């Protein structure tokens, strides 16, 4: 039996209710994509059956999908070690996947997940360091007309109880329960600014933290849409409403006991990092006034500074 099939069968043995597995990957535009696969075929895939993806499953940006001058074929390679239950959907589990471009000079050299895995391995072998990441997920609730919801008990400020006395609190608790079923631990949740909520995830090793983020975002969206509301995490949901952030808290632990002070060298690459981390117009709109945009500098726990 192949190691992949053994991992899948062990997971299914422990979770007998699972009937479908979502094989997920992230394209170059940052869009989560998925194939919903019944168990019988999932077992064949774990035994070596190939999943082919067309170029529009990976191309960047989305608007140029039909403009590519060459044909691309990608193979989906599930990472069966990432299997988790979908706590927000009974009978479903999820696994993140690598993407392998056909005829590429080097296998997986265009796969975002593999590049992250390799970077983390180099960090450990060359510097003896381990990365822990915790994400803060901010979101705003929109109604069917894409307007910010205005319930009787309305969210009205940072860490207030207003807005979390009725159905909103019940749904936040439902989200937390779903995430815990998916082996995602919650640091806390609270009201952020006016009309905004936040869920903070407990720090995890970098790869697992990214997987938790993708699954947590899907859980938040799914549970709210069942109430005919849209939980949006877009940077600027409305012209006059709050701006959403997806905040990453990173710690670098030196496993060999040495200094990690040279990590501040990130400042030398801040322009390049902004090109990736603030890669669309809405992201730059967020940074024109308060909250990491008004000032240039760095400091400890100063939320007005970008580093």
Buried (B, 14 or more C-beta within 10 A) or exposed (E): EEEBBEBBBEBBEEEEEBBBBBBBBBBBBEEBBBBEBEBEBBBEBBEEEEBEBEBBBBBEEEEEBEEEEEEBEBBBBBBBEBBBBBBBBEEBBBBBBBBBBEEEEEEBEBBBBBEBBEEBEEBEEEBBBBBBBBBBBBBBBBEEEEEBBEEEBBBEBEEEEEBBEEEBBEBBEBBBBBBEBBBBEBEEBBBBBBBBBBBBBBBBEBBBBBBBBBBBBBBBBBBBEEBEBBBBBBBBBBEEBBBBBBBBBEEEEBEEEEEEEEBEEEEEEBEEEBEEEBBEEBBBBBBEEEBBBEEEEEEEEEEEBBE
